[in-house]
């Protein structure tokens, strides 16, 4: 009895090894075996099949079943003994970007696939506020070109990683403000639609502040001695998220010499502290409490 294998959706020499030969049945022997090697690759291909065929029987025998179809799975099913699972899983690497530059995320597949992988991207606030510390979420773009020759296209619904590709880039512009606010974060999430495992992937973008810590400065003042008061202006170089250190105000204030006044400009871009040298009006009750 002759046997051979033939390609179906699985390809001989790539997905399995070609096999052919002759099986000889000695007297009283009722079964024989032959083996076909299967290629264990890392590309997700889905279920594929090939056929094993019998032909040319001798000794007066006939063929009852001459062709069988064998299916090769690579999604974790079909075993034992094999448990290989090449189904792609999505992942997003965390990134760091200086404010004012674009945050470029890379959404990657754990394995290449012979079919496209589709996912839905979404953005979420962290300590950064979308639309304020960044451009609006609706301005998210994906790279439909290559890493070397990018073509940035507005995201409209889902994003597709083409068959054979293993990643896609998405980007969002960040805001270069003049506020000292420390590092801030926001996230990108990829929810699988088709072609991948159901696991959701999330990556975090950390925006590093380029404004530095606010610096205090005080102005020079020239005044006639008949003016009665001298007012100094203490200014911050740039606005901070939090209020200026109240301890600084109290440490530098002397209750017999003057007092501080806070003033914000109309744009809220600067906080000035004014020190007035006029004698402070005495409050006996409040002062006695302070010294107890």
Secondary structure as UniProt FT lines:
FT   STRAND          2..7
FT   TURN            13..15
FT   STRAND          20..22
FT   TURN            27..28
FT   STRAND          48..55
FT   TURN            59..60
FT   STRAND          67..72
FT   STRAND          90..92
FT   STRAND          95..98
FT   TURN            99..100
FT   STRAND          102..109
FT   STRAND          117..125
FT   TURN            130..133
FT   HELIX           137..139
FT   STRAND          141..143
FT   STRAND          152..154
FT   STRAND          158..161
FT   TURN            163..164
FT   STRAND          167..174
FT   STRAND          184..194
FT   STRAND          201..208
FT   STRAND          216..218
FT   HELIX           225..227
FT   STRAND          231..236
FT   HELIX           246..252
FT   TURN            255..257
FT   STRAND          259..264
FT   TURN            266..267
FT   STRAND          271..276
FT   HELIX           284..291
//
